[in-house]
Amino acid sequence: MTKETARTLRDFSIELAIYGLLVVAYFFLVLHLLGDWLYQLESQHRYVYAGVAILLIIGQAVLLESVTTFLIRMIRGRSE
Amino acid sequence: MFFPISGAHISPIYLVIVGFVIGILGGFFGVGGSFIAGPALRLVGLDWNFAVGTDLAHIVGKSVVAAKRHRALGNVDLRLGLVMAVGTIAGAEAGAQLIQVLKRAGNVNLVVSIVSIVVYLSISAFMLWESRKTLKSQRGRSSNAKVKGLTAKKDKTAFGHVSRAIQRLKIWPMIALPTSGVKEISLWVILLVAFVGGVFSGFLGGGAGYIRMPSMVYVLGIPTHLAVGTDLFEIIISASYGTLSHAVKGNVDILIALVMHTGAAIGAQIGAISTQYFAGPKIRLAFVPLPLIGAAIVIYTLVSGHKL
């Protein structure tokens, strides 16, 4: 294994560990709290639920993309 | 973890892992990955309607992440993606109508299964032949060496003469796709390719990236890296439409999609970044097993009678 590959793997492991912790916190803080509200919305206001669902998934995608990009930059920046 | 909308108990770790694997495939090949996600969700007891709708919602999120990364790498042709989205949505509606006709005739499962097996096997066989032929013809040239960055995007296919002939068809209106390196191509050809992809999407389910990505390369003559990135961008629009449509019908458990997407977000980035290190024909060769997996799943459901 080359030095560069080893460093990439180490960076990736660190990134994955930090990302994992953030995701677990996210599950408990956000998704747990949203569950009941979304359930009510889905059963009573289907059209609003459809719009909220799309906004949530796109919002999460943009947020997570920013988090992972930030983590990659931070970890690579430190190891260089 | 209990998901109240669908009433399902599913391990979040399982969902994250499934999302991660599909994220890598999606980022690398520009496919939605529904041929894996659908059965994976069915496997843990999610009803078929929720599996389809929830998978579409997850595809939207994953495609946003992967398309953003591909855009940063210069792999997204926005003009082409927007035009294709129109054709795909129209095609998806036509495919869904076709399903309704077959439902009324009472033989929908058999027809869809046989059509999907034929389509999957044909795509795999054709891409295997084409990519191997292209790689053989390039043996000894620079593309066979270690490629990285822009060099990897220089793309040739053994089917290039067909796409060049299609580009020469003068059916007004003609549009230019400078990002993809296409001087001129008929708008109708792009819409037709997208429409056919959409029909398969509505007919067989999922995003039909396994049809659209190869069609963009072989019919429209788009370089593989651009086809992957643009397909992902186009999937954001068409899968959003599908998600809205399914959510209104009560087929989307957005909480499951959000959990799956936490894994897919990181997988999609890895997949998208990895495309830089492979030349077009190698990406196409690596694509070959994907439709075969889809065909194997359909054959299994036909033989065993279990709908995954």
Interface residues (C-beta under 8 A of the other chain):
Chain A: E15 L16 Y19 V23 Y26 F27 L31 L34 G35 D36 L38 Y39 E42 R46 Y47 Y49 A50 G51 V52 A53 I54 L56 I57 I58 Q60 A61 V62 L64 E65 T68 T69 I72
Chain B: M1 F3 P4 I5 P12 V16 A57 H58 V60 G61 K62 V64 V65 K68 R69 S240 T243 L244 A247 V248 G250 V252 I254 L255 A257 L258 V259 H261 T262 A265 I266 Q269
